[in-house]
Amino acid sequence: MTKHLHVRYSNPLEREHEAWIVAGIERYLKDIGLPYAIWAISPDQEKKWPSDEKLKIASKVVGLQFKQAKLAKGAIAPDRLNWSLHQPHAQFSLVKAHEEIFYCLPTFVNRDPGSSSLHLLETGSVPLA
């Protein structure tokens, strides 16, 4: 099993993945000198615009919806990772209704990558079909 799939201490919480990934995005954008703004979405706002973070670069605004990575029982390969896209219940359909919102799906359950984990992230929009 690859190192990033060995659970260390416990599975990282969604908010930990979010903090590590956002820090990586900020570091990258600062390093290349691109002006940006990124901020957390309040729970009240998230009910209407289902995103955990809002990222503004130039004239583009995107939402980032994070989900905690969970390893399936007896998993020995990365294709056995699971994310609960339907939690809370109505969120999946709301994300599908907003093409500017992308899921951020961590592909690790080991705390060691932490703040250098940006490369262990899958992103994408939700297929409409």
Secondary structure, DSSP 8 states (H G I E B T S, - for coil): --GGGS--SS---HHHHHHHHHHHHHHHHHHTT--EEEEE--HHHHTTS--SEEEEETTEEEEEEE---EE-TT--SGGGEE--TT-STTHHHHHHT-TTEEEEEE----SSSGGG-GGGEEEE-----
